[in-house]
């Protein structure tokens, strides 16, 4: 059979794409229902509610408000109970985690339903990313490529693992790829419609993650490169037209960002801010008082075209990288991080089938089987590399591979060239190999679903051994509390139950009656233990104690790693039975 017969009609491609997006929506909706609120979500959701109820944006200022604000609308329709007693604002303070814990406590078991409906409202953000992957790959390489890029997005374990949450990573990746897809279309056609659309998507990206402020400079650089390579567009008139439309892109984006905050503190002079990071406040600043290194310099008079809380969020985020936090990689803890942390994370958490597609994509390019233009490749690869380099350069701490989620959609579009029209015409064995690799990738991902957040590839032993390599939100985000409840109901024990849980929701809200274990003369008391894998690996945490309070854990739980668990809730909570007299 000739490979040319594998070509897909435009109508068939659209139908298959719609089916894939519906399947992804269903997968995300189910995990949104089954997974317990992760550690960030009570704070994110209560912050989103505060935006609507109080008209304030101090809570969770370290991330922009779009995703949580959308989720909060759905939660408000469900009638949540709120408690703002812990809400306070001041230099160097963050009340969002305390407010989030209070929100979870006052809502009790309803926190699970409130979180679920809020998550459901945000699923379209993930679907946007898939739709853009499909369109961009199809326009570059053909229908088959569009479907391959879409399938990689829809079944990516990281997208499935984080796309149903109230966190901003998948939404940010979706808006980022939509921004540069629209910008790519604008570069080719220079229409006002594409310019305005690019501005809207850029505004959306900025309202999910402040990281995307780099897109302003990146878009200018890419435009200059494109213009230098397009001889027909070097006239002075064309230059002025381009500048005007780029200014419109930026203006639309900034308008949307400021409007989302109700123009609260917009265009405040730089010198009038109270900063707490050394980068903006100055060396040796007292974080409880703050400062401003620009207060007596000429840049201080510049009005900042962003809302006040947006700017302060960047400042607060910078503190954590300056102070340095404990980070974990391959069994090692240290203060600070590793420049290669995210590269390693991609190596162990991206399916091997996807990596095979990357190598095939590079091979088809090297063999001359694809005729992609340099500027097209640049528009795909530059945004992904910019995020990867920027995040990797911040070595104050390393925790979350999700910070480089924006790499995925660009990479998926780029690798989809392995089934492009050029490759189909070449008639070599690349397409069958690509289909096998894609099938392997999807099957590997679905073999772990609905525990996609904890996915690790086969090269490192899968999610069962993932904690030997990475922890934190790469495997344990507090998502498996409901699975623990179900396991305990199926495996009752007459003895005491001890739970040491990494999460913001008290297990009592899930109907689990437990206590916190206390060692006696170095020995663990007999009973059944459920321990989060982050804590097994030495992560400090303030855990619920089973009596309505929270205590900072000081015991070393690593000895349990040498025991054989009797069960597991997902891949993030391990269950052990300890007999009397054991150490």
PAGU-853944 format. One record per residue (C-alpha): residue number from 1; residue in three letters; chain; x, y, z. Coordinates in steps of 0.25 Angstrom, whole numbers, plus 2048, in hexadecimal, padded with zeros to 3 digits. Layout:
N
   nr  rest  kette   xx   yy   zz
  NUM   ala      A    X    Y    Z
...
// end
This chain:
583
   nr  rest  kette   xx   yy   zz
    1   unk      A  800  800  800
    2   unk      A  805  80E  7FC
    3   unk      A  807  817  808
    4   unk      A  7FF  822  800
    5   unk      A  7F3  81A  802
    6   unk      A  7F4  81E  811
    7   unk      A  7F0  82C  80E
    8   unk      A  7E4  831  815
    9   unk      A  7D9  83A  810
   10   unk      A  7D7  848  816
   11   unk      A  7C9  844  81A
   12   unk      A  7CD  837  820
   13   unk      A  7D9  83E  827
   14   unk      A  7CF  848  82E
   15   unk      A  7C6  83C  832
   16   unk      A  7D1  834  839
   17   unk      A  7D7  841  83F
   18   unk      A  7C9  844  845
   19   unk      A  7C8  836  84B
   20   unk      A  7D6  837  851
   21   unk      A  7D3  844  858
   22   unk      A  7C6  83E  85D
   23   unk      A  7CE  832  862
   24   unk      A  7D8  83B  869
   25   unk      A  7CC  843  86F
   26   unk      A  7C6  836  875
   27   unk      A  7D4  831  87A
   28   unk      A  7D6  83F  881
   29   unk      A  7C8  840  887
   30   unk      A  7C9  832  88D
   31   unk      A  7D6  835  894
   32   unk      A  7D1  842  898
   33   unk      A  7C6  83A  8A0
   34   unk      A  7CF  82F  8A5
   35   unk      A  7DB  837  8AA
   36   unk      A  7DB  83E  8B7
   37   unk      A  7DF  84D  8B8
   38   unk      A  7EE  84F  8B6
   39   unk      A  7F6  857  8BF
   40   unk      A  7F5  864  8B7
   41   unk      A  7E6  863  8B4
   42   unk      A  7DF  867  8C1
   43   unk      A  7E7  874  8C1
   44   unk      A  7E5  876  8B2
   45   unk      A  7D6  874  8B3
   46   unk      A  7D4  87D  8BF
   47   unk      A  7DD  888  8B8
   48   unk      A  7D4  887  8AC
   49   unk      A  7C8  888  8B4
   50   unk      A  7CE  894  8BB
   51   unk      A  7D0  89B  8AE
   52   unk      A  7C1  89A  8AB
   53   unk      A  7BC  89C  8BA
   54   unk      A  7C6  8A6  8BF
   55   unk      A  7CB  8AD  8B2
   56   unk      A  7D9  8AB  8B7
   57   unk      A  7E5  8A4  8B1
   58   unk      A  7EF  8A2  8BC
   59   unk      A  7ED  893  8BE
   60   unk      A  7F5  88A  8B6
   61   unk      A  7FB  896  8AF
   62   unk      A  807  88E  8AB
   63   unk      A  7FF  888  89F
   64   unk      A  7F5  891  897
   65   unk      A  7E7  88F  899
   66   unk      A  7E0  88A  88C
   67   unk      A  7DF  87B  88F
   68   unk      A  7DB  87C  89E
   69   unk      A  7D1  887  89A
   70   unk      A  7CA  87E  890
   71   unk      A  7CA  872  899
   72   unk      A  7C4  87B  8A5
   73   unk      A  7B8  87F  89C
   74   unk      A  7B4  870  89C
   75   unk      A  7B7  86E  8AB
   76   unk      A  7AF  87B  8AF
   77   unk      A  7A3  875  8A7
   78   unk      A  7A4  869  8B1
   79   unk      A  7A3  872  8BD
   80   unk      A  7B0  871  8C5
   81   unk      A  7B3  875  8D3
   82   unk      A  7BE  880  8D4
   83   unk      A  7C7  884  8E0
   84   unk      A  7D0  890  8DE
   85   unk      A  7D5  891  8EC
   86   unk      A  7E3  88D  8E8
   87   unk      A  7E3  897  8DD
   88   unk      A  7EE  8A2  8DF
   89   unk      A  7F7  8A9  8D6
   90   unk      A  804  8B0  8D8
   91   unk      A  813  8B0  8D3
   92   unk      A  818  8A2  8D2
   93   unk      A  80B  89B  8D7
   94   unk      A  803  890  8D0
   95   unk      A  7F6  88D  8D6
   96   unk      A  7F1  884  8CA
   97   unk      A  7F5  877  8D0
   98   unk      A  7EF  87A  8DE
   99   unk      A  7E2  87F  8D7
  100   unk      A  7E2  872  8CF
  101   unk      A  7E3  869  8DB
  102   unk      A  7D8  871  8E1
  103   unk      A  7CF  86F  8D5
  104   unk      A  7D1  860  8D4
  105   unk      A  7CE  85F  8E3
  106   unk      A  7C1  867  8E3
  107   unk      A  7BC  860  8D7
  108   unk      A  7BF  852  8DD
  109   unk      A  7BB  847  8D3
  110   unk      A  7B6  851  8C9
  111   unk      A  7C4  855  8C6
  112   unk      A  7C5  849  8BC
  113   unk      A  7B8  84E  8B4
  114   unk      A  7BC  85C  8B4
  115   unk      A  7CA  859  8AF
  116   unk      A  7C4  84F  8A4
  117   unk      A  7BA  859  89E
  118   unk      A  7C5  864  89E
  119   unk      A  7CE  85A  897
  120   unk      A  7C3  857  88D
  121   unk      A  7C2  866  889
  122   unk      A  7D0  866  886
  123   unk      A  7D1  85A  87C
  124   unk      A  7CF  863  870
  125   unk      A  7DD  869  873
  126   unk      A  7E3  85B  870
  127   unk      A  7DB  859  863
  128   unk      A  7DF  866  85E
  129   unk      A  7EE  861  85E
  130   unk      A  7E9  855  856
  131   unk      A  7E2  85C  84C
  132   unk      A  7EE  865  849
  133   unk      A  7F7  85A  848
  134   unk      A  7EE  853  83E
  135   unk      A  7EC  860  835
  136   unk      A  7FB  864  835
  137   unk      A  800  856  832
  138   unk      A  7F6  855  827
  139   unk      A  7F9  862  821
  140   unk      A  808  85F  821
  141   unk      A  808  850  81D
  142   unk      A  7FA  84B  81A
  143   unk      A  7EF  844  820
  144   unk      A  7F6  838  826
  145   unk      A  800  841  82D
  146   unk      A  7F5  849  833
  147   unk      A  7EE  83C  839
  148   unk      A  7FC  837  83E
  149   unk      A  7FF  844  845
  150   unk      A  7F1  844  84B
  151   unk      A  7F2  836  850
  152   unk      A  7FF  838  856
  153   unk      A  7F9  844  85E
  154   unk      A  7EC  83D  861
  155   unk      A  7F3  831  867
  156   unk      A  7FF  837  86D
  157   unk      A  800  833  87B
  158   unk      A  804  840  880
  159   unk      A  7F9  847  879
  160   unk      A  7EF  83D  87F
  161   unk      A  7F5  83E  88C
  162   unk      A  7F5  84D  88D
  163   unk      A  7EA  851  883
  164   unk      A  7DF  84E  88D
  165   unk      A  7E4  856  898
  166   unk      A  7E2  865  89C
  167   unk      A  7F1  867  89A
  168   unk      A  7F6  870  88F
  169   unk      A  800  867  887
  170   unk      A  7F7  861  87C
  171   unk      A  7EF  86D  87A
  172   unk      A  7FC  875  879
  173   unk      A  802  86B  86F
  174   unk      A  7F5  86C  867
  175   unk      A  7F5  87B  866
  176   unk      A  804  87B  863
  177   unk      A  802  872  857
  178   unk      A  7F6  87A  853
  179   unk      A  7FD  887  854
  180   unk      A  809  882  84A
  181   unk      A  7FF  87B  841
  182   unk      A  7F8  888  83F
  183   unk      A  805  890  83E
  184   unk      A  80A  886  833
  185   unk      A  7FD  888  82B
  186   unk      A  7FF  897  82D
  187   unk      A  80D  897  828
  188   unk      A  808  890  81B
  189   unk      A  7FC  899  819
  190   unk      A  7FE  8A5  821
  191   unk      A  7EF  8A6  823
  192   unk      A  7E8  8AE  82E
  193   unk      A  7E0  8A2  832
  194   unk      A  7EC  89A  835
  195   unk      A  7F3  8A5  83C
  196   unk      A  7E7  8A7  845
  197   unk      A  7E5  898  848
  198   unk      A  7F4  897  84B
  199   unk      A  7F2  8A3  855
  200   unk      A  7E7  89B  85C
  201   unk      A  7EE  88E  85D
  202   unk      A  7FA  896  862
  203   unk      A  7F1  89C  86D
  204   unk      A  7EC  88F  870
  205   unk      A  7FA  889  872
  206   unk      A  7FE  895  87B
  207   unk      A  7F2  893  883
  208   unk      A  7F6  884  886
  209   unk      A  805  885  889
  210   unk      A  80E  892  88A
  211   unk      A  819  88A  883
  212   unk      A  813  88E  876
  213   unk      A  817  89C  877
  214   unk      A  823  897  870
  215   unk      A  81A  896  864
  216   unk      A  81B  8A5  861
  217   unk      A  82A  8A4  85E
  218   unk      A  829  897  857
  219   unk      A  81E  89B  84E
  220   unk      A  826  8A7  84A
  221   unk      A  833  89F  847
  222   unk      A  82B  895  83F
  223   unk      A  824  8A0  837
  224   unk      A  832  8A6  834
  225   unk      A  838  898  82F
  226   unk      A  82B  896  827
  227   unk      A  82C  8A3  820
  228   unk      A  83B  8A2  81D
  229   unk      A  838  895  816
  230   unk      A  82C  89B  80E
  231   unk      A  833  8A4  804
  232   unk      A  825  8A8  7FF
  233   unk      A  821  8AE  80C
  234   unk      A  82D  8B7  80F
  235   unk      A  827  8C4  80A
  236   unk      A  826  8D0  814
  237   unk      A  817  8D0  812
  238   unk      A  816  8C1  815
  239   unk      A  81F  8C4  821
  240   unk      A  816  8CE  827
  241   unk      A  80A  8C6  824
  242   unk      A  810  8BA  82C
  243   unk      A  814  8C3  838
  244   unk      A  806  8C8  839
  245   unk      A  800  8BA  839
  246   unk      A  80A  8B5  843
  247   unk      A  807  8C1  84C
  248   unk      A  7F8  8BD  84A
  249   unk      A  7FB  8AF  84F
  250   unk      A  802  8B4  85B
  251   unk      A  7F8  8BE  85E
  252   unk      A  7EC  8B4  85D
  253   unk      A  7F4  8AA  866
  254   unk      A  7F7  8B5  871
  255   unk      A  7E9  8BA  870
  256   unk      A  7E3  8AC  873
  257   unk      A  7ED  8AA  87F
  258   unk      A  7E9  8B8  885
  259   unk      A  7DB  8B6  883
  260   unk      A  7DB  8A8  88A
  261   unk      A  7E0  8AF  896
  262   unk      A  7D6  8BA  895
  263   unk      A  7E2  8C4  892
  264   unk      A  7E5  8C3  8A1
  265   unk      A  7F3  8CA  8A2
  266   unk      A  7F5  8CB  893
  267   unk      A  800  8D4  88F
  268   unk      A  805  8D6  89D
  269   unk      A  813  8DC  89D
  270   unk      A  81E  8D2  89F
  271   unk      A  824  8DA  8AB
  272   unk      A  817  8DA  8B2
  273   unk      A  817  8CB  8B4
  274   unk      A  81B  8C4  8C1
  275   unk      A  823  8B8  8BC
  276   unk      A  828  8AC  8C5
  277   unk      A  832  8A5  8BB
  278   unk      A  840  8A9  8BB
  279   unk      A  83F  8AA  8AC
  280   unk      A  835  8B6  8AD
  281   unk      A  837  8BA  8BB
  282   unk      A  846  8BB  8BC
  283   unk      A  850  8B2  8C4
  284   unk      A  84E  8AF  8D2
  285   unk      A  83F  8B3  8D2
  286   unk      A  837  8B0  8DE
  287   unk      A  82B  8A8  8D8
  288   unk      A  821  8AC  8E3
  289   unk      A  824  8BB  8DF
  290   unk      A  828  8BA  8D0
  291   unk      A  82F  8C5  8C8
  292   unk      A  831  8CA  8BA
  293   unk      A  83E  8CA  8B3
  294   unk      A  838  8D4  8A8
  295   unk      A  833  8DE  8B2
  296   unk      A  83E  8E8  8B0
  297   unk      A  842  8E5  8A1
  298   unk      A  83C  8EA  894
  299   unk      A  835  8DC  891
  300   unk      A  82D  8DE  89D
  301   unk      A  824  8E9  896
  302   unk      A  820  8DF  88B
  303   unk      A  811  8DB  88C
  304   unk      A  810  8CB  88C
  305   unk      A  805  8C7  882
  306   unk      A  801  8BC  88B
  307   unk      A  7F8  8BA  897
  308   unk      A  7FE  8BC  8A4
  309   unk      A  7FB  8AE  8A9
  310   unk      A  801  8A8  89C
  311   unk      A  80E  8AF  89E
  312   unk      A  80E  8AC  8AD
  313   unk      A  80C  89D  8AA
  314   unk      A  818  89D  8A1
  315   unk      A  820  8A3  8AD
  316   unk      A  81B  899  8B7
  317   unk      A  81E  88D  8AE
  318   unk      A  82C  892  8AC
  319   unk      A  82E  891  8BB
  320   unk      A  82E  882  8BB
  321   unk      A  839  881  8B0
  322   unk      A  841  88B  8B8
  323   unk      A  840  884  8C5
  324   unk      A  842  876  8C0
  325   unk      A  839  86A  8C4
  326   unk      A  83C  85C  8C6
  327   unk      A  83B  854  8B9
  328   unk      A  83B  845  8B6
  329   unk      A  841  83D  8AB
  330   unk      A  844  82F  8AA
  331   unk      A  844  82C  8B9
  332   unk      A  84D  839  8BC
  333   unk      A  848  845  8C4
  334   unk      A  84F  852  8C3
  335   unk      A  84C  861  8C5
  336   unk      A  84A  867  8B7
  337   unk      A  849  85F  8AA
  338   unk      A  850  859  89E
  339   unk      A  851  860  890
  340   unk      A  84D  853  889
  341   unk      A  841  850  892
  342   unk      A  836  852  888
  343   unk      A  83E  84B  87D
  344   unk      A  83F  83F  886
  345   unk      A  830  840  889
  346   unk      A  82D  840  87B
  347   unk      A  835  834  879
  348   unk      A  82E  82C  883
  349   unk      A  820  831  882
  350   unk      A  81E  832  873
  351   unk      A  819  825  86D
  352   unk      A  824  81D  866
  353   unk      A  81B  81D  859
  354   unk      A  81B  82C  859
  355   unk      A  82A  82C  85A
  356   unk      A  82B  823  84F
  357   unk      A  822  82C  847
  358   unk      A  82C  837  84A
  359   unk      A  838  82F  845
  360   unk      A  830  82C  838
  361   unk      A  82C  83B  836
  362   unk      A  83B  83E  837
  363   unk      A  83F  833  82E
  364   unk      A  834  837  823
  365   unk      A  83A  845  824
  366   unk      A  848  840  822
  367   unk      A  845  837  817
  368   unk      A  83E  842  80F
  369   unk      A  830  83B  810
  370   unk      A  829  848  815
  371   unk      A  82A  855  80F
  372   unk      A  826  85E  81A
  373   unk      A  82B  86D  81A
  374   unk      A  835  871  823
  375   unk      A  82C  87C  828
  376   unk      A  821  873  82B
  377   unk      A  82A  86A  833
  378   unk      A  82F  876  83A
  379   unk      A  820  87A  83E
  380   unk      A  81E  86C  844
  381   unk      A  82B  86A  84B
  382   unk      A  82F  878  850
  383   unk      A  823  879  85A
  384   unk      A  825  86B  85F
  385   unk      A  834  86D  861
  386   unk      A  832  87B  867
  387   unk      A  829  875  872
  388   unk      A  833  86A  875
  389   unk      A  83F  872  876
  390   unk      A  838  87D  87E
  391   unk      A  833  873  888
  392   unk      A  83F  86B  889
  393   unk      A  848  877  88C
  394   unk      A  840  879  899
  395   unk      A  847  870  8A1
  396   unk      A  843  875  8AF
  397   unk      A  83A  869  8B0
  398   unk      A  835  85D  8A7
  399   unk      A  827  857  8AA
  400   unk      A  81E  856  89E
  401   unk      A  820  851  890
  402   unk      A  812  858  88D
  403   unk      A  819  865  88C
  404   unk      A  81E  862  87E
  405   unk      A  811  85C  87A
  406   unk      A  811  867  86E
  407   unk      A  81C  85E  868
  408   unk      A  812  853  864
  409   unk      A  809  85A  85A
  410   unk      A  814  85F  852
  411   unk      A  81C  852  852
  412   unk      A  80F  84A  84E
  413   unk      A  80D  853  842
  414   unk      A  81B  852  83E
  415   unk      A  81C  843  83F
  416   unk      A  80F  841  837
  417   unk      A  818  843  82B
  418   unk      A  81B  835  82B
  419   unk      A  80E  832  824
  420   unk      A  80E  83E  81B
  421   unk      A  80A  83F  80D
  422   unk      A  819  83F  809
  423   unk      A  81C  832  811
  424   unk      A  80F  82B  80B
  425   unk      A  814  82F  7FD
  426   unk      A  822  829  800
  427   unk      A  81C  81C  803
  428   unk      A  826  817  80D
  429   unk      A  824  80F  81A
  430   unk      A  823  81C  823
  431   unk      A  814  81C  823
  432   unk      A  812  80E  829
  433   unk      A  81D  811  833
  434   unk      A  816  81E  837
  435   unk      A  809  817  838
  436   unk      A  80F  80C  841
  437   unk      A  816  817  84A
  438   unk      A  809  81F  84B
  439   unk      A  801  812  84F
  440   unk      A  80C  80F  859
  441   unk      A  80B  81D  85F
  442   unk      A  7FC  81D  860
  443   unk      A  7FB  80F  866
  444   unk      A  806  812  870
  445   unk      A  7FF  81E  875
  446   unk      A  7F1  817  876
  447   unk      A  7F7  80B  87D
  448   unk      A  7F9  815  889
  449   unk      A  7EC  81D  888
  450   unk      A  7E5  822  890
  451   unk      A  7F2  824  898
  452   unk      A  7F9  82C  88C
  453   unk      A  7FF  836  896
  454   unk      A  808  82B  89B
  455   unk      A  80C  826  88E
  456   unk      A  81B  822  88B
  457   unk      A  81F  81B  87F
  458   unk      A  824  80C  87E
  459   unk      A  833  810  87D
  460   unk      A  833  814  88C
  461   unk      A  829  809  891
  462   unk      A  81C  810  88F
  463   unk      A  814  817  89A
  464   unk      A  817  80D  8A4
  465   unk      A  826  811  8A4
  466   unk      A  823  820  8A1
  467   unk      A  826  825  8AF
  468   unk      A  834  820  8AD
  469   unk      A  836  82B  8A3
  470   unk      A  82C  836  8A6
  471   unk      A  822  83A  8B0
  472   unk      A  819  846  8B3
  473   unk      A  80F  849  8A8
  474   unk      A  816  83F  89F
  475   unk      A  80F  833  8A7
  476   unk      A  809  838  8B3
  477   unk      A  800  845  8B3
  478   unk      A  7F7  840  8BE
  479   unk      A  7ED  83A  8B3
  480   unk      A  7EB  82C  8B8
  481   unk      A  7E3  82E  8C5
  482   unk      A  7D6  829  8BF
  483   unk      A  7DD  81D  8BA
  484   unk      A  7E2  81B  8C8
  485   unk      A  7D4  81B  8CE
  486   unk      A  7D0  811  8C4
  487   unk      A  7DB  808  8C7
  488   unk      A  7D9  808  8D6
  489   unk      A  7CA  805  8D4
  490   unk      A  7CE  7F9  8CC
  491   unk      A  7D8  7F4  8D6
  492   unk      A  7D3  7F7  8E4
  493   unk      A  7DD  7F5  8F0
  494   unk      A  7D9  7F4  8FE
  495   unk      A  7E6  7FB  903
  496   unk      A  7E9  80A  903
  497   unk      A  7EB  811  8F6
  498   unk      A  7F6  81B  8F5
  499   unk      A  7F6  825  8EA
  500   unk      A  801  82F  8E6
  501   unk      A  7FC  836  8DA
  502   unk      A  802  840  8D1
  503   unk      A  7F6  84A  8CE
  504   unk      A  7EE  855  8D2
  505   unk      A  7E1  84E  8D4
  506   unk      A  7DF  846  8E1
  507   unk      A  7DC  837  8DE
  508   unk      A  7D1  838  8E8
  509   unk      A  7C9  840  8DD
  510   unk      A  7CA  833  8D5
  511   unk      A  7C4  82B  8E1
  512   unk      A  7D2  825  8E5
  513   unk      A  7D3  824  8F4
  514   unk      A  7E2  824  8F8
  515   unk      A  7ED  829  901
  516   unk      A  7FB  82E  8FE
  517   unk      A  806  823  902
  518   unk      A  80F  827  90D
  519   unk      A  81C  81E  90F
  520   unk      A  81F  818  91D
  521   unk      A  82E  816  920
  522   unk      A  830  816  911
  523   unk      A  826  80C  90E
  524   unk      A  819  80E  906
  525   unk      A  80C  809  90D
  526   unk      A  805  7FD  907
  527   unk      A  7FA  801  8FD
  528   unk      A  7F7  804  8EF
  529   unk      A  7FF  810  8E9
  530   unk      A  7FB  818  8DD
  531   unk      A  807  821  8D9
  532   unk      A  808  82B  8CE
  533   unk      A  814  828  8C5
  534   unk      A  81A  836  8C6
  535   unk      A  81B  834  8D5
  536   unk      A  821  826  8D3
  537   unk      A  82C  82D  8CB
  538   unk      A  82E  837  8D6
  539   unk      A  826  843  8D2
  540   unk      A  822  84C  8DE
  541   unk      A  814  84F  8E0
  542   unk      A  809  854  8E9
  543   unk      A  800  849  8EA
  544   unk      A  7F2  847  8EF
  545   unk      A  7F2  83F  8FC
  546   unk      A  7E4  839  8FC
  547   unk      A  7DF  842  907
  548   unk      A  7DD  84F  8FF
  549   unk      A  7EB  855  901
  550   unk      A  7F7  855  8F9
  551   unk      A  805  851  8FD
  552   unk      A  813  852  8F7
  553   unk      A  818  844  8F5
  554   unk      A  826  842  8FA
  555   unk      A  827  832  8FA
  556   unk      A  82F  82C  8EF
  557   unk      A  826  822  8E7
  558   unk      A  830  81D  8DD
  559   unk      A  831  810  8E5
  560   unk      A  824  80C  8DF
  561   unk      A  82A  80C  8D1
  562   unk      A  831  7FF  8D5
  563   unk      A  824  7F9  8D9
  564   unk      A  81A  7F2  8CF
  565   unk      A  80D  7FA  8CE
  566   unk      A  800  7F3  8CF
  567   unk      A  7F9  7FC  8C6
  568   unk      A  7FA  809  8BF
  569   unk      A  7F0  815  8BC
  570   unk      A  7F4  819  8AE
  571   unk      A  803  81B  8AD
  572   unk      A  804  825  8B8
  573   unk      A  800  81F  8C5
  574   unk      A  806  812  8CA
  575   unk      A  7FF  809  8D4
  576   unk      A  806  800  8DE
  577   unk      A  802  7F7  8EA
  578   unk      A  80C  7F8  8F6
  579   unk      A  80B  7ED  900
  580   unk      A  80F  7EF  90F
  581   unk      A  81D  7EF  912
  582   unk      A  822  7F4  904
  583   unk      A  82B  800  903
// end
